[in-house]
């Protein structure tokens, strides 16, 4: 697009003389404003809806530079984008604000571009309305705020762009308004709705591109913004809005995280940021002050822990422990659950496993544990034909097509363990695509490996899983068992779960069984299998006993007719937790 071409405002330009130029024009036909510039950003040509985006006719843009159009706080980001394009890179969706003339405010835009294919030293630039860069499938609420999924996706995208530009100007601020629920009761729904409309509009205005604010649920919000906005300013403005709109005091709490990728990869930074976001939105017990201590501006602490977990997985520095699941009707040990322990300590791995889930590392951990379990079941004491073992799989592993593919290849290679290798689906967060996960589960079951749902009835593992996932058994969450054996408050729920599973022909396992009275109660409620310290703590087979059978014996188990039976009534020890997590 040469200098001789006529520059128009929103109308087709003069004839495009080169075939390549016509192709480029066609490629950008959907853009709001297409410009040609030199490497410094001096605009040579412009065509498109320039009035709505930059507040100026397109013909005047040829007298300006791109930096002159951009608000001061976004200048460095615009300059970095131009430098990358000058080096030959394609830049997509750098979020900026255009300064309108005569103090007309600003407009959020997204800048994209790449080197001109026919003119050395020239760039092709596109400005679009920032709202168009998000996928149409990303949902927003009535106030136009992103949900958590969309917010995570946008944060990840901006971190990658920041890493390319060596730009650490983006911030993610998380807000907690715990008083908002009570204020609805005190001031009424109408006044509260008016405040929320003003408040969310303010968040969007503060966010980069005017489109990077999110409702995270439970009166928690997030936004991504530039360095010109401070968390203290946000707190003060929200408090003033609450006072003026509702006539009530509101004390918002905030914490900010800087998009700093020094010494870490953009993927590590994204995972660390999402971990912080998960802790904030899911952990109702964590105050924002506690979160502030955890959410270091450089994200280095989270990344350091991620690297430790990766090293543990890669080096195989973990051990398998085994806890028996007993048939309550016959007292035969039906199978053992494989439980992971790190560093040889024998301590519960719960925090590490949850951390791995929140940072996207749980898939690699699942595959490493399964690989170890398969090897264990093929030789030595694990190869005893009567012994069955259940391995935990995170719902996130089954939700990922690449991880699920690797998982299935491992299972296909373990055809010699059909019927002996079982799986339990564990998840601390809801599975979004039950259809896809169920397809993986059915392939696993079709290859002779029973699959169950762990911690059923608690958190994400709710009744709708039984509609979407066809499984062989469910493990009833231990909270129901503890309450049933105590005050008895959960007995109606326990009865409902067991009756539903019986009608669906799904076996039930109860965990956290501490004593014989609880085991007997569960028998009355037709629970088929039990797990807990009453039957045995997580253990490793004894290395002092010869053969494949004797090492599995404990003071409360014995072999009869080729099967291992629970024979004691005193349990294998006391403790506050009945399963190994």
TATAWO-V105889 format. One line per field, one symbol per residue. ss: DSSP state (@ for helix, = for strand, . for the rest). psi: psi as a letter, one per 20 degrees, with the letter a starting at -180 (. if undefined). burial: # if it has 24 or more other C-alpha atoms within 12 Angstrom, else .. A space follows every 50 residues. Layout:
ss=???
psi=???
burial=???
//
This chain:
ss=..................@@@@@@@@@.....======...=======.@ @@@@...@@@@...=@@@@=.@@@@@@@@@@@@@@@....=========. .....==========......========@@@@......=.....=.@@@ @@@@@@@@@@@@@@@.....======...@@@@@@@@.@@@@@@@@@@@@ @@@@@@.@@@..=====..======.....@@@@@@@@@@@@@@@@.... ..======.......@@@@@@@@@@@@@@@@@.....@@@@@@@.....@ @@@@@@@@@@@@@@@..==========....===========.......@ @@@@@@@@...@@@@@@@@@@@@@@@@..@@@@.....======@@@@@. @@@@@@@@@@@@..@@@...======.......@@@@@@@@@@@@@.... ======.......@@@@@....====.@@@@@@@@.....@@@@@@@@@@ @@@...====.....@@@@@@@@@....==........=..........@ @@....====..====...............
psi=orhiqpprnjqqarpphpghhhgggghjhiqgppqprahijpphqqpamh ghgikqqhhihijrqghhiqqhijghggghgggghhijqppplpprppoq rlljbrpprpprrrqpiiopjqqpqpprphiiiqphipqqahjjqqaggh ggggggghgghhhhilokiqqoppppmhihghhhhgiqhghghgghgggh hggghhqpjjklqqojqlkprqqpraiipqhhggggggggghghgikqpp nqqqqqpqmpkpjqrhggggghghgggggghhniiprhghhhhhmqhijh gghghghgggggghikmqqprppqopoihijqogrppppqpqjjhiqpjg hgggghghjjihghgghggggggghhiiqbhijohipqpppqpqhhghip hgghghghhghhikhijphhorqpoqpiqqphnhgghhhgghhghhjjoq prpqlpipchmahihhhiporhrqopqhhhgghhidhjhjghggggghgg hghjlpqqpprkohrhggghghghjkpgqqqrhhhqrprqqpiiprahgh iiqrijqqppkjqpqpiriirjrrripirj.
burial=##....###...#..........##..#..#################### #########.##.########.##############...########### .....############...###########.##.....#..######## ###########################..#..#.......##..##.### #################.#########.###..##.###.##..##.#.# ###########..####################...##..##.####### .##.###.##.##..#.###########..############.....##. .#######################.###..#################### ..##..##.##..#..###############..#..##.######.#.## ########.###..##..##############.##.....#.###.##.. #....###########.######.#################......### ####.##.#...#####...###...#####
//
